[in-house]
Amino acid sequence: MSRRALVTGGTGLLGRAVVKAFRSAGWEVTGTGFSRASPPETLKLNVLDEAEVAKVLDEVRPQAVVHCAAERSPEMCSNDPKAARTLNVRAAQALANLTRERAIFLIYISTDYVFPGKPGDAPYETGTLPAPTNEYGQTKLDGEKAVLEATKNTGLGVSLRVPVLYGSVGEGKNSESAVNVLMDMLWKAQEANALINMDDWAQRYPTNTEDVGRVCKDMAELYLKTPPAERNNLPTILQFTSEDRLTKYQICEIFAEIMGLPMGGLKANKEGSDPMAAVQRPYDTHLSTKSLKDLGIDTSTMDFKAWWRREVKAFRR
């Protein structure tokens, strides 16, 4: 029997890696996108249109759906919270209702920003009470709650929380990742008289999208091979992260070492989150991966510096 998966947001940074991971494992995979969709490789799908989503589900008939489509920018969520809530909460809830009605397994991609990240609190377990510090984290948490409520007692819905992601992007597309874009900042710092403040306070755990894609595939295979009557015993919230603890400034230091560039145009900012800022950033939202390990799912990750040494050819000028 063929295994079929649908990946929303399949044209995005994470979605592309999820599509690749399932496809490499022998699944028939359909990715969807909106502004960047290019049929027949990816279907154009407005995830805000419930009837359109239902039609795609009935045409593709997947056993598993990975919901990557989201507004992932904290600034955009803060600037337009209504639009962010429509995409991150209402669309996720509608999708969960549709997949539940069709007995399709759904993985909802959530975030480490559901936690407050106060110094000394991390690492956070799956059962730790969330307390987001910004609108992005709140909408993703509310989307998570909506999905889990819609799939309650069915074994058909799981939320996977992940931290900041990096991975392969097209030329000039570094803005897809809050990590990749730091390579652009390093180059900007080479300009005459440049002095760029770079955060050296918040602790981040950059995780490669290929690793997240693999984990999503392993989750789908494990949950789907578990008899439905026993699936309710499996966790509905899982967390995945690398253990590479770095600030943005430290990431730039690694990039500078790899590229052989000076750091003089970058200034380390250790002052922490400005209490008057529109978007409050947590200090350390490190996630515990214990629940994944307990399931026997591989939580290993790529070495950050080694991956960038291989990838760096795309950034040499």
C-alpha angles and dihedrals in degrees: 000000000000118000116224129194133185120206118195114207087027092157093058132091096270098028093060091054092047091051090050094048095052093043092050089054092056100263123140101239132195117190122197132204139161120209092016099039115130112188133244091024091050130014119234107238133169101210089196090065106081095191091051091049091050090051092052092048091052092047098045096035095200125188089210136030124195110200107210097148109110147124098262101173113101089203094052091047090052094046095048109018093166093059091043091052092048092055102033098040115016096040091047092049093049091049091050091052091050095047092046091053089054096042091243119154112239129201113195115200110225133171145244086238089083084084127073095231097214116175111273097016100095143127095060121208122215090254096052112117109256121230112173119205097206143032094260093057091044095052092047090049091049090048089051091051092048093051094047092047092049091051097037115149092002102092087226102110134062132168118216114198116205135174131229110324137213133182147128116328135174123263111291092011101106090121088076087080132043086216101045091049089064087072087063090049090053091054091046088054089062091068119106113278092001117160113172122180109226124190112251096168113066114078113228133185106205110205127194117243092224089061091049090049091053092050092050090052092048091049093051093049094047096047095043094050090051111093110255092241090058098039092083087069091063120091120266094204123054132170133209132184144144120249094229102122109199141149120223089256091053090050088054089051090056091048091049091051092050094045096041092236130142122247097213094113093057124078120200111235111203097166097103130222115342106241089215095053118115091230116047113208120207120234101225125359097168110169127221113230094197095116092055092047091049088058091052093247116150110251098180117128138199119269105258098217094042092051092051092048087060094042097044095089087080091060103043113115 
